[in-house]
């Protein structure tokens, strides 16, 4: 990432043809052999980008999301390496629900790789659920050697492609990840492609080679032959000791203290180096004293203020929640130890409500920062469901079911939310949809979905005097009881449904 930032500050031309004179040397357009003009050099300026970003933020706060999107894109053209600009544009695009005007498309016209990157980001932002557009955005980022962007966009693309798996999509992602040496993700995409087409021996061999390359890169063996061999970063015995200390699974208190001192020294030498800041935070949290956690929060917030990258703010929030969770446990223990103490019970309930509010706020902020992350949307939808806010829960869970890993759980909660709102037909349809692909569901989740379908059918039968729904509900109750006789209140439900069927058959 650092190499790219240096590159975009110095780079003057993208896509120069071989054999042409460098027009940038003269500061203007150059003559081609056919008499045509080489395009003016495309310069990059993080300073100009920041001005666009500042303006975009102000405009976005007024609700003019389309113009804000245009400004974020203009900033990204000035500094394609900006993660802040990318994340902010995607956030604005999710908030934009209208039809895009011509000015938006015109604002990203161009033929350089940088232009194509911004165009791909715009296309995906306007259709954020489209896996093919997500893949194109990843490809465009990788062509610019934007490692962090490729990784960030690629993780989102993998989730979308997982909902509608295609070999071609996975192969393109694999190649993009390989280009920026993100071998772990390349292997993940490659494995998925091989599962879709086990007969492709060449692809399987490529994935095998990348898996080996991933291990080599993680172990540092790719530096063999350089001064010092594969551990060329170790220059002396002190650094060797640091590595050995870091590698120990079970660290003594002295070892952790020493690792913190080492991380402190490295960070002090270069306080603007974010990996060094993160390493110090990691060591402080390993030791885990209250003062260590407070310092870790301050460091992470400094990282957020410096880089504008939300992940630092997100990590600080996780540390705060960890602290609050411990406090909540103390209130819980006190309430359980004194079940008749009204004050202890009230304090525990108040602490639980406060923790829930703060946790909800943290997840909500993360969803706003990463609007394409379906896992976060599932987590937020689940929290709203637990609070009984079914309108909010439904909107988020409908998005979250696009992630294949959470589809079953999201549909289960959606069914319950519709049922709680009295929308029984919608609840029934949702449960049926979830049960269509049983191969992806655990036995426990299948049982939960069938139980939910039974409840919704029973309610519909009672409300509409619908015999067919009552009979289907009774059959479900019977099969659940056969499989797991002690499941919830299934025995009582089965008896109640038998009586309901008899009553409806009698015309009652």
VENZI-V197414 format. One record per residue. N is the residue number from 1. RES is the residue in one letter. PSI is psi in radians with two decimals (* if undefined). D_CENTER is the distance of its C-alpha to the mean C-alpha in whole Angstrom. Layout:
BEGIN
N & RES & PSI & D_CENTER
N & RES & PSI & D_CENTER
END
This chain:
BEGIN
1 & X & -0.73 & 20
2 & X & -0.68 & 23
3 & X & -0.72 & 25
4 & X & -0.73 & 24
5 & X & -0.71 & 24
6 & X & -0.67 & 28
7 & X & -0.78 & 28
8 & X & -0.38 & 27
9 & X & -0.56 & 29
10 & X & -0.40 & 32
11 & X & 2.40 & 32
12 & X & -0.52 & 34
13 & X & 2.44 & 34
14 & X & 2.56 & 31
15 & X & 0.47 & 33
16 & X & 2.38 & 36
17 & X & 2.58 & 39
18 & X & 2.44 & 41
19 & X & -0.17 & 44
20 & X & 2.62 & 43
21 & X & 2.66 & 44
22 & X & 1.87 & 42
23 & X & -0.47 & 42
24 & X & -0.38 & 40
25 & X & -0.51 & 43
26 & X & -0.09 & 46
27 & X & 0.13 & 43
28 & X & -2.92 & 43
29 & X & 2.53 & 43
30 & X & 2.84 & 45
31 & X & 2.29 & 47
32 & X & 2.95 & 46
33 & X & -0.50 & 49
34 & X & 0.16 & 49
35 & X & -0.15 & 50
36 & X & 2.90 & 46
37 & X & 2.38 & 44
38 & X & 2.39 & 41
39 & X & 2.63 & 39
40 & X & 2.53 & 38
41 & X & 2.49 & 36
42 & X & 1.90 & 33
43 & X & 2.73 & 32
44 & X & 2.52 & 29
45 & X & 1.78 & 29
46 & X & -0.51 & 26
47 & X & -0.81 & 29
48 & X & -0.68 & 29
49 & X & -0.76 & 25
50 & X & -0.60 & 25
51 & X & -0.73 & 28
52 & X & -0.74 & 26
53 & X & -0.75 & 23
54 & X & -0.77 & 25
55 & X & -0.73 & 27
56 & X & -0.73 & 24
57 & X & -0.76 & 22
58 & X & -0.79 & 26
59 & X & -0.72 & 26
60 & X & -0.61 & 23
61 & X & -0.35 & 24
62 & X & -0.15 & 27
63 & X & 0.00 & 25
64 & X & 1.34 & 26
65 & X & -0.56 & 22
66 & X & -0.82 & 24
67 & X & -0.63 & 26
68 & X & -0.73 & 23
69 & X & -0.77 & 21
70 & X & -0.70 & 24
71 & X & -0.71 & 24
72 & X & -0.71 & 21
73 & X & -0.69 & 22
74 & X & -0.67 & 25
75 & X & -0.70 & 23
76 & X & -0.54 & 21
77 & X & -0.55 & 24
78 & X & -0.50 & 26
79 & X & 1.44 & 23
80 & X & -0.31 & 21
81 & X & -0.01 & 19
82 & X & 1.97 & 18
83 & X & -0.60 & 14
84 & X & -0.79 & 15
85 & X & -0.73 & 17
86 & X & -0.88 & 14
87 & X & -0.69 & 12
88 & X & -0.68 & 15
89 & X & -0.81 & 16
90 & X & -0.63 & 13
91 & X & -0.78 & 13
92 & X & -0.66 & 17
93 & X & -0.61 & 16
94 & X & -0.62 & 15
95 & X & -0.34 & 17
96 & X & 2.12 & 20
97 & X & -0.03 & 22
98 & X & -2.98 & 25
99 & X & 2.20 & 26
100 & X & 2.43 & 26
101 & X & 2.98 & 29
102 & X & -0.56 & 31
103 & X & -0.57 & 30
104 & X & -0.79 & 26
105 & X & -0.70 & 27
106 & X & -0.51 & 30
107 & X & -0.25 & 28
108 & X & 0.31 & 26
109 & X & 2.57 & 29
110 & X & 2.92 & 30
111 & X & 0.01 & 30
112 & X & 2.89 & 29
113 & X & -0.59 & 26
114 & X & -0.71 & 24
115 & X & -0.76 & 25
116 & X & -0.58 & 24
117 & X & -0.84 & 20
118 & X & -0.67 & 21
119 & X & -0.73 & 22
120 & X & -0.68 & 19
121 & X & -0.73 & 17
122 & X & -0.84 & 19
123 & X & -0.78 & 19
124 & X & -0.70 & 16
125 & X & -0.56 & 15
126 & X & -0.36 & 18
127 & X & 1.24 & 17
128 & X & -0.32 & 13
129 & X & 0.08 & 14
130 & X & 1.95 & 16
131 & X & -0.62 & 15
132 & X & -0.65 & 18
133 & X & -0.59 & 17
134 & X & -0.73 & 13
135 & X & -0.74 & 15
136 & X & -0.64 & 18
137 & X & -0.71 & 16
138 & X & -0.76 & 15
139 & X & -0.75 & 18
140 & X & -0.70 & 20
141 & X & -0.70 & 17
142 & X & -0.56 & 19
143 & X & -0.43 & 22
144 & X & 0.09 & 22
145 & X & 0.60 & 21
146 & X & 1.53 & 18
147 & X & -0.85 & 16
148 & X & -0.73 & 14
149 & X & -0.72 & 13
150 & X & -0.73 & 13
151 & X & -0.83 & 11
152 & X & -0.89 & 8
153 & X & -0.64 & 9
154 & X & -0.68 & 10
155 & X & -0.69 & 7
156 & X & -0.71 & 6
157 & X & -0.71 & 10
158 & X & -0.68 & 10
159 & X & -0.75 & 9
160 & X & -0.77 & 11
161 & X & -0.57 & 14
162 & X & -0.49 & 14
163 & X & -0.55 & 15
164 & X & 1.31 & 18
165 & X & 2.30 & 18
166 & X & 2.34 & 21
167 & X & -0.79 & 22
168 & X & -0.73 & 22
169 & X & -0.80 & 19
170 & X & -0.68 & 18
171 & X & -0.75 & 21
172 & X & -0.69 & 20
173 & X & -0.75 & 16
174 & X & -0.82 & 18
175 & X & -0.66 & 21
176 & X & -0.78 & 19
177 & X & -0.70 & 17
178 & X & -0.66 & 20
179 & X & -0.61 & 22
180 & X & 0.23 & 20
181 & X & 0.53 & 20
182 & X & 1.25 & 17
183 & X & -0.56 & 19
184 & X & -0.80 & 16
185 & X & -0.61 & 14
186 & X & -0.75 & 17
187 & X & -0.71 & 19
188 & X & -0.81 & 16
189 & X & -0.73 & 16
190 & X & -0.75 & 20
191 & X & -0.73 & 20
192 & X & -0.68 & 19
193 & X & -0.72 & 21
194 & X & -0.67 & 24
195 & X & -0.58 & 23
196 & X & -0.45 & 24
197 & X & 1.35 & 27
198 & X & -0.29 & 29
199 & X & -0.20 & 32
200 & X & 1.56 & 30
201 & X & -0.62 & 32
202 & X & -0.75 & 31
203 & X & -0.77 & 27
204 & X & -0.67 & 28
205 & X & -0.70 & 30
206 & X & -0.75 & 27
207 & X & -0.70 & 24
208 & X & -0.76 & 27
209 & X & -0.69 & 28
210 & X & -0.60 & 24
211 & X & -0.71 & 23
212 & X & -0.71 & 26
213 & X & -0.63 & 25
214 & X & -0.78 & 22
215 & X & -0.70 & 24
216 & X & -0.80 & 27
217 & X & -0.74 & 24
218 & X & -0.63 & 23
219 & X & -0.18 & 27
220 & X & 0.18 & 28
221 & X & -0.30 & 30
222 & X & -0.10 & 30
223 & X & 0.11 & 32
224 & X & 2.36 & 35
225 & X & -0.36 & 38
226 & X & 2.95 & 37
227 & X & 2.16 & 39
228 & X & 0.00 & 38
229 & X & -2.75 & 37
230 & X & -0.24 & 33
231 & X & 0.83 & 33
232 & X & -0.30 & 34
233 & X & -0.15 & 32
234 & X & 1.91 & 34
235 & X & -0.35 & 38
236 & X & 3.08 & 39
237 & X & -0.56 & 40
238 & X & -0.75 & 38
239 & X & -0.57 & 35
240 & X & -0.75 & 36
241 & X & -0.69 & 36
242 & X & -0.76 & 33
243 & X & -0.76 & 31
244 & X & -0.71 & 33
245 & X & -0.76 & 32
246 & X & -0.58 & 28
247 & X & -0.28 & 28
248 & X & 2.27 & 30
249 & X & -0.80 & 28
250 & X & 1.92 & 31
251 & X & 2.41 & 31
252 & X & 2.89 & 34
253 & X & -0.71 & 35
254 & X & -0.71 & 37
255 & X & -0.78 & 34
256 & X & -0.74 & 31
257 & X & -0.74 & 33
258 & X & -0.70 & 34
259 & X & -0.65 & 31
260 & X & -0.74 & 30
261 & X & -0.73 & 33
262 & X & -0.78 & 32
263 & X & -0.65 & 29
264 & X & -0.83 & 30
265 & X & -0.77 & 33
266 & X & -0.71 & 30
267 & X & -0.69 & 28
268 & X & -0.63 & 32
269 & X & -0.49 & 33
270 & X & 1.35 & 30
271 & X & -0.20 & 28
272 & X & -0.07 & 26
273 & X & 1.87 & 24
274 & X & -0.67 & 21
275 & X & -0.62 & 20
276 & X & -0.66 & 24
277 & X & -0.78 & 22
278 & X & -0.62 & 19
279 & X & -0.71 & 22
280 & X & -0.74 & 24
281 & X & -0.78 & 22
282 & X & -0.80 & 21
283 & X & -0.71 & 25
284 & X & -0.72 & 25
285 & X & -0.50 & 23
286 & X & -0.72 & 25
287 & X & -0.75 & 28
288 & X & 0.35 & 27
289 & X & 2.72 & 30
290 & X & -0.73 & 29
291 & X & -0.52 & 30
292 & X & -0.75 & 28
293 & X & -0.71 & 25
294 & X & -0.72 & 26
295 & X & -0.68 & 26
296 & X & -0.72 & 23
297 & X & -0.79 & 22
298 & X & -0.74 & 24
299 & X & -0.76 & 23
300 & X & -0.69 & 19
301 & X & -0.57 & 20
302 & X & -0.73 & 22
303 & X & -0.70 & 20
304 & X & -0.79 & 18
305 & X & -0.60 & 21
306 & X & -0.79 & 22
307 & X & -0.32 & 19
308 & X & 0.26 & 17
309 & X & 2.14 & 14
310 & X & -0.42 & 12
311 & X & -0.53 & 11
312 & X & -0.77 & 14
313 & X & -0.67 & 15
314 & X & -0.77 & 12
315 & X & -0.64 & 14
316 & X & -0.70 & 17
317 & X & -0.64 & 16
318 & X & -0.65 & 15
319 & X & -0.73 & 19
320 & X & -0.75 & 20
321 & X & -0.64 & 19
322 & X & -0.75 & 21
323 & X & -0.80 & 24
324 & X & -0.59 & 24
325 & X & -0.71 & 23
326 & X & -0.72 & 26
327 & X & -0.73 & 28
328 & X & -0.68 & 28
329 & X & -0.64 & 29
330 & X & -0.76 & 32
331 & X & -0.69 & 33
332 & X & -0.79 & 32
333 & X & -0.72 & 34
334 & X & -0.73 & 37
335 & X & -0.69 & 37
336 & X & -0.56 & 37
337 & X & -0.43 & 40
338 & X & 1.25 & 42
339 & X & -0.37 & 41
340 & X & -0.03 & 44
341 & X & 1.84 & 43
342 & X & -0.68 & 42
343 & X & -0.76 & 41
344 & X & -0.69 & 39
345 & X & -0.73 & 37
346 & X & -0.73 & 37
347 & X & -0.69 & 35
348 & X & -0.78 & 33
349 & X & -0.68 & 32
350 & X & -0.73 & 31
351 & X & -0.68 & 29
352 & X & -0.72 & 27
353 & X & -0.71 & 27
354 & X & -0.77 & 26
355 & X & -0.75 & 23
356 & X & -0.74 & 21
357 & X & -0.78 & 22
358 & X & -0.73 & 20
359 & X & -0.75 & 17
360 & X & -0.76 & 17
361 & X & -0.69 & 17
362 & X & -0.81 & 14
363 & X & -0.65 & 12
364 & X & -0.75 & 13
365 & X & -0.68 & 13
366 & X & -0.70 & 9
367 & X & -0.68 & 9
368 & X & -0.63 & 11
369 & X & -0.59 & 10
370 & X & 1.23 & 7
371 & X & -0.21 & 8
372 & X & -0.01 & 7
373 & X & 1.82 & 4
374 & X & -0.43 & 6
375 & X & -0.79 & 6
376 & X & -0.68 & 6
377 & X & -0.66 & 9
378 & X & -0.79 & 11
379 & X & -0.74 & 11
380 & X & -0.74 & 13
381 & X & -0.69 & 15
382 & X & -0.73 & 16
383 & X & -0.73 & 17
384 & X & -0.68 & 19
385 & X & -0.80 & 20
386 & X & -0.49 & 22
387 & X & -0.06 & 23
388 & X & 0.20 & 25
389 & X & 1.40 & 23
390 & X & -0.52 & 23
391 & X & -0.85 & 23
392 & X & -0.73 & 20
393 & X & -0.77 & 18
394 & X & -0.80 & 19
395 & X & -0.73 & 18
396 & X & -0.73 & 14
397 & X & -0.53 & 15
398 & X & -0.62 & 16
399 & X & -0.78 & 13
400 & X & -0.49 & 11
401 & X & -0.14 & 14
402 & X & -0.29 & 13
403 & X & 2.05 & 11
404 & X & -0.54 & 14
405 & X & -0.47 & 13
406 & X & 0.07 & 13
407 & X & -0.88 & 15
408 & X & -0.81 & 18
409 & X & -0.72 & 17
410 & X & -0.75 & 16
411 & X & -0.62 & 19
412 & X & -0.78 & 21
413 & X & -0.63 & 20
414 & X & -0.78 & 21
415 & X & -0.76 & 24
416 & X & -0.66 & 25
417 & X & -0.81 & 24
418 & X & -0.73 & 26
419 & X & -0.74 & 29
420 & X & -0.48 & 29
421 & X & -0.04 & 30
422 & X & 0.18 & 32
423 & X & 1.32 & 31
424 & X & -0.61 & 32
425 & X & -0.73 & 32
426 & X & -0.65 & 29
427 & X & -0.78 & 28
428 & X & -0.80 & 30
429 & X & -0.65 & 28
430 & X & -0.78 & 25
431 & X & -0.72 & 26
432 & X & -0.75 & 28
433 & X & -0.75 & 25
434 & X & -0.62 & 23
435 & X & -0.05 & 26
436 & X & -0.62 & 27
437 & X & 1.30 & 24
438 & X & -0.40 & 26
439 & X & -0.43 & 25
440 & X & -0.03 & 21
441 & X & 2.49 & 22
442 & X & 2.80 & 23
443 & X & -0.69 & 27
444 & X & -0.75 & 26
445 & X & -0.67 & 24
446 & X & -0.76 & 26
447 & X & -0.75 & 29
448 & X & -0.74 & 27
449 & X & -0.73 & 26
450 & X & -0.66 & 30
451 & X & -0.75 & 31
452 & X & -0.73 & 29
453 & X & -0.72 & 31
454 & X & -0.80 & 34
455 & X & -0.77 & 34
456 & X & -0.71 & 33
457 & X & -0.69 & 36
458 & X & -0.74 & 38
459 & X & -0.74 & 37
460 & X & -0.71 & 38
461 & X & -0.76 & 41
462 & X & -0.82 & 42
463 & X & -0.75 & 42
464 & X & 0.08 & 43
465 & X & 0.82 & 45
466 & X & 1.82 & 44
467 & X & -0.71 & 45
468 & X & -0.73 & 43
469 & X & -0.68 & 40
470 & X & -0.73 & 42
471 & X & -0.71 & 43
472 & X & -0.71 & 39
473 & X & -0.72 & 38
474 & X & -0.74 & 41
475 & X & -0.72 & 40
476 & X & -0.78 & 37
477 & X & -0.69 & 38
478 & X & -0.78 & 41
479 & X & -0.64 & 38
480 & X & -0.76 & 36
481 & X & -0.65 & 39
482 & X & -0.72 & 40
483 & X & -0.73 & 37
484 & X & 1.58 & 37
485 & X & -0.51 & 39
486 & X & 0.23 & 38
487 & X & 2.05 & 35
488 & X & -2.24 & 34
489 & X & 0.62 & 37
490 & X & -0.57 & 38
491 & X & -0.80 & 42
492 & X & -0.70 & 42
493 & X & -0.77 & 40
494 & X & -0.79 & 42
495 & X & -0.75 & 45
496 & X & -0.67 & 44
497 & X & -0.62 & 43
498 & X & -0.75 & 47
499 & X & -0.65 & 49
500 & X & -0.74 & 47
501 & X & -0.78 & 47
502 & X & -0.77 & 51
503 & X & -0.76 & 51
504 & X & -0.61 & 50
505 & X & -0.54 & 52
506 & X & -0.02 & 55
507 & X & 0.32 & 54
508 & X & * & 53
END
